[in-house]
């Protein structure tokens, strides 16, 4: 029964998440304003002191900001999953004849739509600031598709972690752990200027692979390091997405079945 109703359950779950954004305009506004503000802060304030081989800093920066929008899926998904578990919503849903995988997939797809809405104005602001797509429409669509795939994977990771934690306040505190993953990357500066051990960590960070893949597909300036993911960013980014989904999806479904017990 639950497998047969999976598309319906996914659609209902997605609608539930989107209604949260509809009735909380401040939540969507903050999601839109933060990356736009980062274009100004990093692109103009810090960018005035940055020199990037092969092009301007803002062209180097924008793929990094796009990847951070994708990574940001972890935090709301973690808090939302913990909130549902802590308030008994997961218990009520679990008692119904619904597809658990369908419910969680609907949440992830709703978040994907929100990400697309956030990426669009961020890209427009980037274009106004001097960012350019230099390899044509096809590779650019591939880059945005890869960014959304990474967002989808990060959403599942956040859901799995949030259901495991089960407490909204704890999940909110743990969400700050996503910060190192955003900073220890090639999103803001080339890894070549980092100490060797730190550069290795940054280059094997999944976010760096997505950033470098986006730069390659958009045709933006890049300063890849010597690690394999830095030399083969598209393959590395796809591999990281596949690995995250392979680990997080079954873990999220299992945690959903056990949450609150």
Secondary structure as GFF3:
##gff-version 3
##sequence-region A 1 261
A	DSSP	alpha_helix	6	22	.	.	.	ID=ss1
A	DSSP	alpha_helix	25	40	.	.	.	ID=ss2
A	DSSP	pi_helix	41	46	.	.	.	ID=ss3
A	DSSP	three_ten_helix	47	49	.	.	.	ID=ss4
A	DSSP	alpha_helix	57	71	.	.	.	ID=ss5
A	DSSP	alpha_helix	73	86	.	.	.	ID=ss6
A	DSSP	alpha_helix	89	94	.	.	.	ID=ss7
A	DSSP	alpha_helix	100	129	.	.	.	ID=ss8
A	DSSP	alpha_helix	136	165	.	.	.	ID=ss9
A	DSSP	alpha_helix	168	174	.	.	.	ID=ss10
A	DSSP	three_ten_helix	175	177	.	.	.	ID=ss11
A	DSSP	alpha_helix	178	183	.	.	.	ID=ss12
A	DSSP	three_ten_helix	191	193	.	.	.	ID=ss13
A	DSSP	alpha_helix	196	203	.	.	.	ID=ss14
A	DSSP	alpha_helix	206	218	.	.	.	ID=ss15
A	DSSP	alpha_helix	228	231	.	.	.	ID=ss16
A	DSSP	alpha_helix	233	258	.	.	.	ID=ss17
###
